[in-house]
Amino acid sequence: MSTNSSPNSVQLPTDQVLVLKVIPMPGDCNANGDIFGGWVMAQVDLAGSVLPARYTQGRMATVAVNEFIFKQPVRVGDILSFFSKVSRIGRTSITVKVEVYAERYSDQGTYIKVTEASLTYVAIDHQGKPREIPKPAGQTS
C-alpha cells in the first residue's frame, strides 16, 4: 500500500463524516473514458442527504446546489469516499458541504480530492411544502 506517492495526494478529513463509498463502473463513463459529471452529482446529492435526514425526521428535498467544483476526473474503478459536514441549520433548511476523495484502483492507500460541493435541503410536509425542522430534545431556542 502506498502512502502519499502522488503529488496531488491528501489526507482524508477528520472533521467530517464518511457517509458513502462507491465504485463507478464502465456504464457510468462518457466517451472519453471518464465518469459522467452527472453521475458524480447524483452520488453527491445522495451523500449530502444523509446528515440532514438525521435532523429533518421526515421528508426533505434538495432545494439548491450552491456550489459544485470538479477538481479531478473520476475513473472507472476508483474507490470514491464521500465526506459530509453540516454547515448551516435554518428554520426549514439545512446546508451541507460534501467532499469526494478518490482512491485510484492502481494506487490504493493514496487519496485525491476530486469534487467538492455545497447543497441545501429543505424539510417538507406531505404536500411538499416547507416545514420546520424539529428541535433536538432539550433545545428550546
N, CA, C and O atoms as a GROMACS GRO file, in nm:
protein
  564
    1MET      N    1   0.085  -0.117   0.000
    1MET     CA    2   0.000   0.000   0.000
    1MET      C    3   0.090   0.123   0.000
    1MET      O    4   0.182   0.134   0.081
    2SER      N    5   0.063   0.217  -0.092
    2SER     CA    6   0.146   0.336  -0.100
    2SER      C    7   0.092   0.444  -0.007
    2SER      O    8  -0.026   0.444   0.029
    3THR      N    9   0.179   0.535   0.032
    3THR     CA   10   0.136   0.646   0.117
    3THR      C   11   0.184   0.776   0.056
    3THR      O   12   0.303   0.805   0.052
    4ASN      N   13   0.087   0.854   0.008
    4ASN     CA   14   0.114   0.986  -0.046
    4ASN      C   15   0.217   0.986  -0.158
    4ASN      O   16   0.303   1.074  -0.162
    5SER      N   17   0.213   0.888  -0.250
    5SER     CA   18   0.309   0.884  -0.359
    5SER      C   19   0.272   0.980  -0.471
    5SER      O   20   0.360   1.020  -0.548
    6SER      N   21   0.148   1.019  -0.483
    6SER     CA   22   0.103   1.112  -0.586
    6SER      C   23   0.122   1.256  -0.537
    6SER      O   24   0.100   1.285  -0.420
    7PRO      N   25   0.162   1.347  -0.628
    7PRO     CA   26   0.179   1.487  -0.586
    7PRO      C   27   0.048   1.554  -0.544
    7PRO      O   28   0.051   1.653  -0.471
    8ASN      N   29  -0.066   1.501  -0.587
    8ASN     CA   30  -0.196   1.557  -0.550
    8ASN      C   31  -0.256   1.490  -0.428
    8ASN      O   32  -0.366   1.526  -0.386
    9SER      N   33  -0.186   1.394  -0.369
    9SER     CA   34  -0.246   1.317  -0.260
    9SER      C   35  -0.269   1.403  -0.137
    9SER      O   36  -0.194   1.496  -0.108
   10VAL      N   37  -0.376   1.370  -0.066
   10VAL     CA   38  -0.417   1.445   0.052
   10VAL      C   39  -0.456   1.347   0.162
   10VAL      O   40  -0.476   1.228   0.137
   11GLN      N   41  -0.466   1.399   0.283
   11GLN     CA   42  -0.518   1.321   0.395
   11GLN      C   43  -0.669   1.330   0.394
   11GLN      O   44  -0.724   1.434   0.355
   12LEU      N   45  -0.738   1.226   0.435
   12LEU     CA   46  -0.883   1.230   0.444
   12LEU      C   47  -0.924   1.320   0.561
   12LEU      O   48  -0.853   1.326   0.661
   13PRO      N   49  -1.038   1.388   0.549
   13PRO     CA   50  -1.079   1.479   0.657
   13PRO      C   51  -1.116   1.404   0.784
   13PRO      O   52  -1.172   1.294   0.779
   14THR      N   53  -1.085   1.465   0.898
   14THR     CA   54  -1.120   1.406   1.026
   14THR      C   55  -1.234   1.483   1.094
   14THR      O   56  -1.285   1.439   1.196
   15ASP      N   57  -1.272   1.597   1.036
   15ASP     CA   58  -1.380   1.678   1.094
   15ASP      C   59  -1.512   1.661   1.019
   15ASP      O   60  -1.604   1.741   1.036
   16GLN      N   61  -1.520   1.556   0.936
   16GLN     CA   62  -1.640   1.530   0.859
   16GLN      C   63  -1.677   1.383   0.876
   16GLN      O   64  -1.599   1.302   0.926
   17VAL      N   65  -1.798   1.350   0.832
   17VAL     CA   66  -1.850   1.214   0.847
   17VAL      C   67  -1.843   1.142   0.712
   17VAL      O   68  -1.888   1.196   0.611
   18LEU      N   69  -1.787   1.021   0.710
   18LEU     CA   70  -1.791   0.938   0.590
   18LEU      C   71  -1.935   0.889   0.574
   18LEU      O   72  -1.983   0.812   0.657
   19VAL      N   73  -2.003   0.933   0.469
   19VAL     CA   74  -2.144   0.900   0.453
   19VAL      C   75  -2.172   0.803   0.338
   19VAL      O   76  -2.282   0.748   0.329
   20LEU      N   77  -2.073   0.783   0.249
   20LEU     CA   78  -2.096   0.696   0.134
   20LEU      C   79  -1.963   0.655   0.074
   20LEU      O   80  -1.869   0.735   0.068
   21LYS      N   81  -1.956   0.529   0.028
   21LYS     CA   82  -1.842   0.482  -0.051
   21LYS      C   83  -1.901   0.409  -0.171
   21LYS      O   84  -1.995   0.332  -0.158
   22VAL      N   85  -1.845   0.435  -0.289
   22VAL     CA   86  -1.897   0.374  -0.410
   22VAL      C   87  -1.787   0.361  -0.514
   22VAL      O   88  -1.691   0.439  -0.514
   23ILE      N   89  -1.800   0.262  -0.602
   23ILE     CA   90  -1.705   0.241  -0.711
   23ILE      C   91  -1.778   0.259  -0.843
   23ILE      O   92  -1.868   0.181  -0.874
   24PRO      N   93  -1.742   0.361  -0.922
   24PRO     CA   94  -1.806   0.378  -1.052
   24PRO      C   95  -1.767   0.266  -1.148
   24PRO      O   96  -1.656   0.214  -1.143
   25MET      N   97  -1.860   0.231  -1.235
   25MET     CA   98  -1.841   0.120  -1.327
   25MET      C   99  -1.838   0.169  -1.472
   25MET      O  100  -1.869   0.286  -1.498
   26PRO      N  101  -1.802   0.083  -1.567
   26PRO     CA  102  -1.791   0.126  -1.708
   26PRO      C  103  -1.918   0.191  -1.765
   26PRO      O  104  -1.909   0.279  -1.850
   27GLY      N  105  -2.034   0.148  -1.720
   27GLY     CA  106  -2.159   0.207  -1.769
   27GLY      C  107  -2.179   0.352  -1.725
   27GLY      O  108  -2.270   0.419  -1.773
   28ASP      N  109  -2.095   0.401  -1.634
   28ASP     CA  110  -2.105   0.538  -1.583
   28ASP      C  111  -2.009   0.633  -1.655
   28ASP      O  112  -1.993   0.747  -1.614
   29CYS      N  113  -1.945   0.584  -1.765
   29CYS     CA  114  -1.842   0.661  -1.837
   29CYS      C  115  -1.897   0.743  -1.952
   29CYS      O  116  -1.998   0.710  -2.013
   30ASN      N  117  -1.826   0.853  -1.981
   30ASN     CA  118  -1.852   0.929  -2.102
   30ASN      C  119  -1.763   0.875  -2.214
   30ASN      O  120  -1.692   0.777  -2.195
   31ALA      N  121  -1.767   0.939  -2.329
   31ALA     CA  122  -1.690   0.891  -2.445
   31ALA      C  123  -1.540   0.900  -2.425
   31ALA      O  124  -1.465   0.832  -2.495
   32ASN      N  125  -1.495   0.982  -2.331
   32ASN     CA  126  -1.352   0.996  -2.304
   32ASN      C  127  -1.301   0.894  -2.204
   32ASN      O  128  -1.181   0.888  -2.176
   33GLY      N  129  -1.390   0.814  -2.148
   33GLY     CA  130  -1.349   0.714  -2.050
   33GLY      C  131  -1.350   0.764  -1.907
   33GLY      O  132  -1.313   0.692  -1.815
   34ASP      N  133  -1.394   0.889  -1.888
   34ASP     CA  134  -1.408   0.944  -1.754
   34ASP      C  135  -1.553   0.926  -1.710
   34ASP      O  136  -1.643   0.910  -1.793
   35ILE      N  137  -1.574   0.928  -1.579
   35ILE     CA  138  -1.709   0.913  -1.525
   35ILE      C  139  -1.790   1.040  -1.554
   35ILE      O  140  -1.738   1.151  -1.541
   36PHE      N  141  -1.915   1.023  -1.594
   36PHE     CA  142  -2.004   1.136  -1.621
   36PHE      C  143  -2.012   1.227  -1.500
   36PHE      O  144  -2.027   1.180  -1.387
   37GLY      N  145  -2.002   1.358  -1.522
   37GLY     CA  146  -2.020   1.454  -1.415
   37GLY      C  147  -2.156   1.442  -1.350
   37GLY      O  148  -2.170   1.458  -1.229
   38GLY      N  149  -2.258   1.414  -1.431
   38GLY     CA  150  -2.393   1.398  -1.378
   38GLY      C  151  -2.405   1.280  -1.284
   38GLY      O  152  -2.482   1.284  -1.187
   39TRP      N  153  -2.330   1.174  -1.311
   39TRP     CA  154  -2.330   1.058  -1.221
   39TRP      C  155  -2.270   1.098  -1.087
   39TRP      O  156  -2.322   1.063  -0.981
   40VAL      N  157  -2.159   1.172  -1.092
   40VAL     CA  158  -2.095   1.218  -0.969
   40VAL      C  159  -2.191   1.309  -0.893
   40VAL      O  160  -2.203   1.298  -0.771
   41MET      N  161  -2.260   1.398  -0.965
   41MET     CA  162  -2.355   1.490  -0.900
   41MET      C  163  -2.466   1.413  -0.828
   41MET      O  164  -2.506   1.449  -0.717
   42ALA      N  165  -2.517   1.308  -0.891
   42ALA     CA  166  -2.622   1.227  -0.829
   42ALA      C  167  -2.572   1.162  -0.701
   42ALA      O  168  -2.644   1.157  -0.601
   43GLN      N  169  -2.449   1.111  -0.702
   43GLN     CA  170  -2.392   1.048  -0.583
   43GLN      C  171  -2.371   1.151  -0.472
   43GLN      O  172  -2.394   1.122  -0.355
   44VAL      N  173  -2.328   1.272  -0.510
   44VAL     CA  174  -2.309   1.379  -0.413
   44VAL      C  175  -2.444   1.416  -0.350
   44VAL      O  176  -2.450   1.442  -0.230
   45ASP      N  177  -2.550   1.420  -0.429
   45ASP     CA  178  -2.683   1.451  -0.376
   45ASP      C  179  -2.726   1.345  -0.275
   45ASP      O  180  -2.780   1.379  -0.170
   46LEU      N  181  -2.702   1.219  -0.306
   46LEU     CA  182  -2.733   1.111  -0.210
   46LEU      C  183  -2.651   1.126  -0.083
   46LEU      O  184  -2.705   1.119   0.028
   47ALA      N  185  -2.521   1.146  -0.098
   47ALA     CA  186  -2.432   1.159   0.017
   47ALA      C  187  -2.469   1.281   0.100
   47ALA      O  188  -2.468   1.277   0.223
   48GLY      N  189  -2.503   1.390   0.032
   48GLY     CA  190  -2.538   1.513   0.102
   48GLY      C  191  -2.664   1.502   0.184
   48GLY      O  192  -2.682   1.577   0.280
   49SER      N  193  -2.752   1.412   0.148
   49SER     CA  194  -2.880   1.399   0.218
   49SER      C  195  -2.872   1.318   0.348
   49SER      O  196  -2.966   1.320   0.427
   50VAL      N  197  -2.762   1.249   0.370
   50VAL     CA  198  -2.751   1.160   0.486
   50VAL      C  199  -2.760   1.237   0.618
   50VAL      O  200  -2.842   1.203   0.704
   51LEU      N  201  -2.678   1.339   0.636
   51LEU     CA  202  -2.678   1.412   0.763
   51LEU      C  203  -2.807   1.493   0.783
   51LEU      O  204  -2.861   1.490   0.894
   52PRO      N  205  -2.859   1.564   0.683
   52PRO     CA  206  -2.985   1.636   0.705
   52PRO      C  207  -3.101   1.545   0.746
   52PRO      O  208  -3.188   1.587   0.822
   53ALA      N  209  -3.101   1.421   0.698
   53ALA     CA  210  -3.208   1.328   0.733
   53ALA      C  211  -3.213   1.304   0.884
   53ALA      O  212  -3.319   1.274   0.938
   54ARG      N  213  -3.100   1.316   0.951
   54ARG     CA  214  -3.095   1.297   1.097
   54ARG      C  215  -3.169   1.411   1.169
   54ARG      O  216  -3.217   1.393   1.281
   55TYR      N  217  -3.176   1.527   1.104
   55TYR     CA  218  -3.240   1.644   1.165
   55TYR      C  219  -3.386   1.660   1.122
   55TYR      O  220  -3.471   1.696   1.204
   56THR      N  221  -3.415   1.635   0.995
   56THR     CA  222  -3.549   1.664   0.943
   56THR      C  223  -3.654   1.566   0.993
   56THR      O  224  -3.772   1.601   1.003
   57GLN      N  225  -3.614   1.444   1.025
   57GLN     CA  226  -3.706   1.341   1.076
   57GLN      C  227  -3.831   1.329   0.989
   57GLN      O  228  -3.943   1.330   1.039
   58GLY      N  229  -3.810   1.318   0.862
   58GLY     CA  230  -3.920   1.306   0.767
   58GLY      C  231  -3.875   1.345   0.628
   58GLY      O  232  -3.756   1.348   0.598
   59ARG      N  233  -3.972   1.374   0.544
   59ARG     CA  234  -3.942   1.407   0.404
   59ARG      C  235  -3.857   1.533   0.394
   59ARG      O  236  -3.867   1.625   0.475
   60MET      N  237  -3.772   1.532   0.292
   60MET     CA  238  -3.694   1.650   0.260
   60MET      C  239  -3.663   1.646   0.111
   60MET      O  240  -3.677   1.543   0.046
   61ALA      N  241  -3.622   1.761   0.059
   61ALA     CA  242  -3.592   1.770  -0.083
   61ALA      C  243  -3.468   1.857  -0.102
   61ALA      O  244  -3.442   1.948  -0.023
   62THR      N  245  -3.394   1.829  -0.207
   62THR     CA  246  -3.282   1.915  -0.244
   62THR      C  247  -3.341   2.043  -0.300
   62THR      O  248  -3.420   2.040  -0.395
   63VAL      N  249  -3.304   2.156  -0.242
   63VAL     CA  250  -3.360   2.284  -0.287
   63VAL      C  251  -3.256   2.367  -0.362
   63VAL      O  252  -3.293   2.453  -0.442
   64ALA      N  253  -3.126   2.343  -0.337
   64ALA     CA  254  -3.024   2.421  -0.407
   64ALA      C  255  -2.891   2.347  -0.412
   64ALA      O  256  -2.852   2.278  -0.317
   65VAL      N  257  -2.824   2.362  -0.522
   65VAL     CA  258  -2.684   2.325  -0.534
   65VAL      C  259  -2.611   2.459  -0.535
   65VAL      O  260  -2.606   2.527  -0.637
   66ASN      N  261  -2.554   2.494  -0.421
   66ASN     CA  262  -2.493   2.626  -0.403
   66ASN      C  263  -2.358   2.637  -0.473
   66ASN      O  264  -2.321   2.743  -0.523
   67GLU      N  265  -2.286   2.526  -0.475
   67GLU     CA  266  -2.153   2.524  -0.535
   67GLU      C  267  -2.122   2.380  -0.573
   67GLU      O  268  -2.157   2.286  -0.500
   68PHE      N  269  -2.056   2.362  -0.686
   68PHE     CA  270  -2.014   2.229  -0.729
   68PHE      C  271  -1.885   2.245  -0.807
   68PHE      O  272  -1.884   2.310  -0.912
   69ILE      N  273  -1.777   2.186  -0.758
   69ILE     CA  274  -1.648   2.201  -0.823
   69ILE      C  275  -1.590   2.062  -0.852
   69ILE      O  276  -1.571   1.981  -0.762
   70PHE      N  277  -1.563   2.038  -0.981
   70PHE     CA  278  -1.493   1.916  -1.021
   70PHE      C  279  -1.345   1.950  -1.024
   70PHE      O  280  -1.302   2.032  -1.105
   71LYS      N  281  -1.267   1.887  -0.938
   71LYS     CA  282  -1.125   1.918  -0.927
   71LYS      C  283  -1.037   1.825  -1.010
   71LYS      O  284  -0.936   1.867  -1.066
   72GLN      N  285  -1.077   1.698  -1.019
   72GLN     CA  286  -1.001   1.597  -1.093
   72GLN      C  287  -1.102   1.502  -1.157
   72GLN      O  288  -1.212   1.485  -1.106
   73PRO      N  289  -1.065   1.439  -1.270
   73PRO     CA  290  -1.156   1.340  -1.328
   73PRO      C  291  -1.169   1.217  -1.238
   73PRO      O  292  -1.078   1.182  -1.164
   74VAL      N  293  -1.284   1.154  -1.248
   74VAL     CA  294  -1.310   1.029  -1.178
   74VAL      C  295  -1.302   0.918  -1.281
   74VAL      O  296  -1.356   0.932  -1.391
   75ARG      N  297  -1.236   0.809  -1.247
   75ARG     CA  298  -1.214   0.700  -1.342
   75ARG      C  299  -1.286   0.573  -1.299
   75ARG      O  300  -1.320   0.555  -1.182
   76VAL      N  301  -1.310   0.488  -1.396
   76VAL     CA  302  -1.368   0.357  -1.366
   76VAL      C  303  -1.278   0.285  -1.266
   76VAL      O  304  -1.156   0.282  -1.282
   77GLY      N  305  -1.339   0.228  -1.164
   77GLY     CA  306  -1.264   0.153  -1.064
   77GLY      C  307  -1.214   0.234  -0.947
   77GLY      O  308  -1.167   0.177  -0.848
   78ASP      N  309  -1.222   0.368  -0.956
   78ASP     CA  310  -1.183   0.449  -0.840
   78ASP      C  311  -1.273   0.412  -0.722
   78ASP      O  312  -1.392   0.386  -0.741
   79ILE      N  313  -1.218   0.411  -0.604
   79ILE     CA  314  -1.298   0.392  -0.484
   79ILE      C  315  -1.325   0.533  -0.431
   79ILE      O  316  -1.235   0.600  -0.383
   80LEU      N  317  -1.450   0.576  -0.441
   80LEU     CA  318  -1.487   0.712  -0.401
   80LEU      C  319  -1.539   0.714  -0.258
   80LEU      O  320  -1.624   0.633  -0.221
   81SER      N  321  -1.486   0.806  -0.179
   81SER     CA  322  -1.531   0.826  -0.041
   81SER      C  323  -1.593   0.965  -0.032
   81SER      O  324  -1.531   1.064  -0.068
   82PHE      N  325  -1.716   0.970   0.016
   82PHE     CA  326  -1.792   1.094   0.027
   82PHE      C  327  -1.801   1.134   0.174
   82PHE      O  328  -1.856   1.061   0.256
   83PHE      N  329  -1.746   1.250   0.205
   83PHE     CA  330  -1.748   1.303   0.341
   83PHE      C  331  -1.839   1.423   0.346
   83PHE      O  332  -1.842   1.504   0.253
   84SER      N  333  -1.915   1.436   0.454
   84SER     CA  334  -2.012   1.544   0.465
   84SER      C  335  -2.003   1.611   0.602
   84SER      O  336  -1.960   1.552   0.701
   85LYS      N  337  -2.046   1.738   0.603
   85LYS     CA  338  -2.046   1.816   0.726
   85LYS      C  339  -2.158   1.920   0.714
   85LYS      O  340  -2.170   1.987   0.612
   86VAL      N  341  -2.239   1.932   0.819
   86VAL     CA  342  -2.345   2.034   0.820
   86VAL      C  343  -2.279   2.170   0.837
   86VAL      O  344  -2.199   2.190   0.929
   87SER      N  345  -2.311   2.263   0.749
   87SER     CA  346  -2.253   2.396   0.761
   87SER      C  347  -2.354   2.500   0.809
   87SER      O  348  -2.314   2.606   0.857
   88ARG      N  349  -2.484   2.470   0.797
   88ARG     CA  350  -2.585   2.564   0.845
   88ARG      C  351  -2.718   2.492   0.866
   88ARG      O  352  -2.759   2.412   0.782
   89ILE      N  353  -2.784   2.521   0.978
   89ILE     CA  354  -2.919   2.471   1.002
   89ILE      C  355  -3.009   2.593   1.020
   89ILE      O  356  -2.988   2.673   1.110
   90GLY      N  357  -3.108   2.605   0.932
   90GLY     CA  358  -3.205   2.714   0.940
   90GLY      C  359  -3.336   2.665   0.998
   90GLY      O  360  -3.342   2.557   1.058
   91ARG      N  361  -3.440   2.743   0.981
   91ARG     CA  362  -3.571   2.706   1.033
   91ARG      C  363  -3.630   2.587   0.957
   91ARG      O  364  -3.688   2.496   1.018
   92THR      N  365  -3.616   2.587   0.823
   92THR     CA  366  -3.671   2.479   0.741
   92THR      C  367  -3.565   2.410   0.655
   92THR      O  368  -3.594   2.308   0.591
   93SER      N  369  -3.444   2.463   0.653
   93SER     CA  370  -3.343   2.408   0.562
   93SER      C  371  -3.210   2.379   0.632
   93SER      O  372  -3.180   2.433   0.738
   94ILE      N  373  -3.135   2.292   0.568
   94ILE     CA  374  -3.001   2.254   0.616
   94ILE      C  375  -2.906   2.257   0.497
   94ILE      O  376  -2.935   2.202   0.392
   95THR      N  377  -2.792   2.323   0.516
   95THR     CA  378  -2.688   2.327   0.413
   95THR      C  379  -2.572   2.239   0.457
   95THR      O  380  -2.528   2.244   0.572
   96VAL      N  381  -2.524   2.158   0.363
   96VAL     CA  382  -2.412   2.068   0.392
   96VAL      C  383  -2.301   2.088   0.289
   96VAL      O  384  -2.325   2.126   0.175
   97LYS      N  385  -2.181   2.059   0.334
   97LYS     CA  386  -2.065   2.056   0.245
   97LYS      C  387  -2.033   1.909   0.222
   97LYS      O  388  -2.033   1.830   0.316
   98VAL      N  389  -2.006   1.873   0.098
   98VAL     CA  390  -1.968   1.736   0.064
   98VAL      C  391  -1.834   1.741  -0.008
   98VAL      O  392  -1.816   1.819  -0.102
   99GLU      N  393  -1.741   1.658   0.035
   99GLU     CA  394  -1.612   1.645  -0.032
   99GLU      C  395  -1.597   1.500  -0.076
   99GLU      O  396  -1.628   1.407  -0.002
  100VAL      N  397  -1.547   1.483  -0.198
  100VAL     CA  398  -1.532   1.349  -0.255
  100VAL      C  399  -1.384   1.323  -0.281
  100VAL      O  400  -1.315   1.403  -0.344
  101TYR      N  401  -1.337   1.210  -0.231
  101TYR     CA  402  -1.198   1.170  -0.246
  101TYR      C  403  -1.194   1.039  -0.324
  101TYR      O  404  -1.273   0.948  -0.300
  102ALA      N  405  -1.099   1.031  -0.418
  102ALA     CA  406  -1.081   0.909  -0.497
  102ALA      C  407  -0.955   0.838  -0.451
  102ALA      O  408  -0.849   0.898  -0.431
  103GLU      N  409  -0.971   0.709  -0.437
  103GLU     CA  410  -0.857   0.620  -0.415
  103GLU      C  411  -0.844   0.544  -0.546
  103GLU      O  412  -0.924   0.454  -0.574
  104ARG      N  413  -0.744   0.579  -0.625
  104ARG     CA  414  -0.728   0.517  -0.756
  104ARG      C  415  -0.707   0.367  -0.742
  104ARG      O  416  -0.635   0.322  -0.653
  105TYR      N  417  -0.770   0.292  -0.829
  105TYR     CA  418  -0.762   0.146  -0.824
  105TYR      C  419  -0.616   0.099  -0.825
  105TYR      O  420  -0.581   0.004  -0.756
  106SER      N  421  -0.532   0.167  -0.904
  106SER     CA  422  -0.392   0.126  -0.918
  106SER      C  423  -0.300   0.187  -0.812
  106SER      O  424  -0.181   0.155  -0.808
  107ASP      N  425  -0.355   0.275  -0.726
  107ASP     CA  426  -0.272   0.343  -0.626
  107ASP      C  427  -0.348   0.349  -0.493
  107ASP      O  428  -0.366   0.456  -0.435
  108GLN      N  429  -0.391   0.232  -0.447
  108GLN     CA  430  -0.472   0.228  -0.325
  108GLN      C  431  -0.390   0.273  -0.205
  108GLN      O  432  -0.270   0.246  -0.195
  109GLY      N  433  -0.459   0.342  -0.114
  109GLY     CA  434  -0.394   0.397   0.003
  109GLY      C  435  -0.357   0.543  -0.015
  109GLY      O  436  -0.319   0.610   0.082
  110THR      N  437  -0.368   0.594  -0.138
  110THR     CA  438  -0.343   0.734  -0.168
  110THR      C  439  -0.475   0.796  -0.213
  110THR      O  440  -0.546   0.738  -0.296
  111TYR      N  441  -0.506   0.913  -0.159
  111TYR     CA  442  -0.634   0.978  -0.188
  111TYR      C  443  -0.612   1.113  -0.254
  111TYR      O  444  -0.519   1.186  -0.220
  112ILE      N  445  -0.699   1.146  -0.350
  112ILE     CA  446  -0.700   1.279  -0.408
  112ILE      C  447  -0.842   1.332  -0.402
  112ILE      O  448  -0.939   1.258  -0.420
  113LYS      N  449  -0.854   1.464  -0.377
  113LYS     CA  450  -0.987   1.524  -0.376
  113LYS      C  451  -1.030   1.544  -0.521
  113LYS      O  452  -0.959   1.608  -0.599
  114VAL      N  453  -1.147   1.490  -0.556
  114VAL     CA  454  -1.195   1.500  -0.694
  114VAL      C  455  -1.313   1.597  -0.709
  114VAL      O  456  -1.333   1.653  -0.816
  115THR      N  457  -1.388   1.616  -0.603
  115THR     CA  458  -1.507   1.701  -0.612
  115THR      C  459  -1.536   1.761  -0.475
  115THR      O  460  -1.510   1.699  -0.372
  116GLU      N  461  -1.591   1.882  -0.475
  116GLU     CA  462  -1.646   1.940  -0.353
  116GLU      C  463  -1.772   2.016  -0.390
  116GLU      O  464  -1.782   2.072  -0.499
  117ALA      N  465  -1.867   2.017  -0.297
  117ALA     CA  466  -1.995   2.079  -0.326
  117ALA      C  467  -2.060   2.129  -0.198
  117ALA      O  468  -2.027   2.086  -0.088
  118SER      N  469  -2.154   2.220  -0.216
  118SER     CA  470  -2.239   2.268  -0.108
  118SER      C  471  -2.383   2.257  -0.156
  118SER      O  472  -2.418   2.310  -0.262
  119LEU      N  473  -2.466   2.189  -0.078
  119LEU     CA  474  -2.606   2.168  -0.115
  119LEU      C  475  -2.697   2.205   0.001
  119LEU      O  476  -2.659   2.195   0.117
  120THR      N  477  -2.818   2.249  -0.033
  120THR     CA  478  -2.917   2.283   0.069
  120THR      C  479  -3.040   2.195   0.049
  120THR      O  480  -3.090   2.178  -0.062
  121TYR      N  481  -3.085   2.139   0.160
  121TYR     CA  482  -3.204   2.054   0.164
  121TYR      C  483  -3.310   2.123   0.248
  121TYR      O  484  -3.277   2.191   0.345
  122VAL      N  485  -3.437   2.106   0.211
  122VAL     CA  486  -3.545   2.166   0.288
  122VAL      C  487  -3.637   2.055   0.339
  122VAL      O  488  -3.670   1.962   0.265
  123ALA      N  489  -3.676   2.066   0.466
  123ALA     CA  490  -3.774   1.972   0.522
  123ALA      C  491  -3.909   2.005   0.461
  123ALA      O  492  -3.948   2.121   0.454
  124ILE      N  493  -3.982   1.901   0.418
  124ILE     CA  494  -4.113   1.924   0.356
  124ILE      C  495  -4.220   1.836   0.421
  124ILE      O  496  -4.191   1.730   0.477
  125ASP      N  497  -4.343   1.885   0.411
  125ASP     CA  498  -4.456   1.807   0.464
  125ASP      C  499  -4.511   1.716   0.354
  125ASP      O  500  -4.452   1.705   0.247
  126HIS      N  501  -4.625   1.652   0.382
  126HIS     CA  502  -4.682   1.556   0.287
  126HIS      C  503  -4.734   1.622   0.159
  126HIS      O  504  -4.755   1.554   0.059
  127GLN      N  505  -4.753   1.754   0.162
  127GLN     CA  506  -4.796   1.827   0.043
  127GLN      C  507  -4.676   1.888  -0.033
  127GLN      O  508  -4.694   1.953  -0.135
  128GLY      N  509  -4.556   1.865   0.019
  128GLY     CA  510  -4.437   1.918  -0.046
  128GLY      C  511  -4.404   2.061  -0.007
  128GLY      O  512  -4.319   2.124  -0.069
  129LYS      N  513  -4.470   2.112   0.095
  129LYS     CA  514  -4.447   2.248   0.144
  129LYS      C  515  -4.340   2.247   0.253
  129LYS      O  516  -4.331   2.151   0.329
  130PRO      N  517  -4.258   2.353   0.260
  130PRO     CA  518  -4.156   2.359   0.366
  130PRO      C  519  -4.219   2.349   0.505
  130PRO      O  520  -4.327   2.402   0.529
  131ARG      N  521  -4.149   2.281   0.594
  131ARG     CA  522  -4.194   2.270   0.733
  131ARG      C  523  -4.073   2.293   0.823
  131ARG      O  524  -3.958   2.281   0.780
  132GLU      N  525  -4.100   2.326   0.948
  132GLU     CA  526  -3.991   2.349   1.043
  132GLU      C  527  -3.917   2.220   1.073
  132GLU      O  528  -3.975   2.112   1.079
  133ILE      N  529  -3.787   2.235   1.091
  133ILE     CA  530  -3.704   2.123   1.132
  133ILE      C  531  -3.722   2.106   1.282
  133ILE      O  532  -3.707   2.203   1.356
  134PRO      N  533  -3.753   1.986   1.328
  134PRO     CA  534  -3.771   1.965   1.473
  134PRO      C  535  -3.646   2.003   1.551
  134PRO      O  536  -3.534   1.977   1.508
  135LYS      N  537  -3.666   2.065   1.665
  135LYS     CA  538  -3.554   2.100   1.753
  135LYS      C  539  -3.507   1.974   1.823
  135LYS      O  540  -3.589   1.890   1.860
  136PRO      N  541  -3.376   1.959   1.843
  136PRO     CA  542  -3.327   1.843   1.919
  136PRO      C  543  -3.385   1.843   2.060
  136PRO      O  544  -3.412   1.950   2.115
  137ALA      N  545  -3.403   1.727   2.117
  137ALA     CA  546  -3.458   1.715   2.253
  137ALA      C  547  -3.376   1.799   2.350
  137ALA      O  548  -3.254   1.794   2.350
  138GLY      N  549  -3.447   1.877   2.432
  138GLY     CA  550  -3.381   1.958   2.532
  138GLY      C  551  -3.344   2.098   2.484
  138GLY      O  552  -3.303   2.182   2.564
  139GLN      N  553  -3.359   2.124   2.352
  139GLN     CA  554  -3.327   2.257   2.299
  139GLN      C  555  -3.455   2.340   2.289
  139GLN      O  556  -3.554   2.294   2.233
  140THR      N  557  -3.454   2.461   2.344
  140THR     CA  558  -3.573   2.544   2.344
  140THR      C  559  -3.568   2.658   2.244
  140THR      O  560  -3.673   2.709   2.204
  141SER      N  561  -3.450   2.699   2.201
  141SER     CA  562  -3.445   2.811   2.106
  141SER      C  563  -3.401   2.768   1.969
  141SER      O  564  -3.392   2.851   1.878
   0.00000   0.00000   0.00000
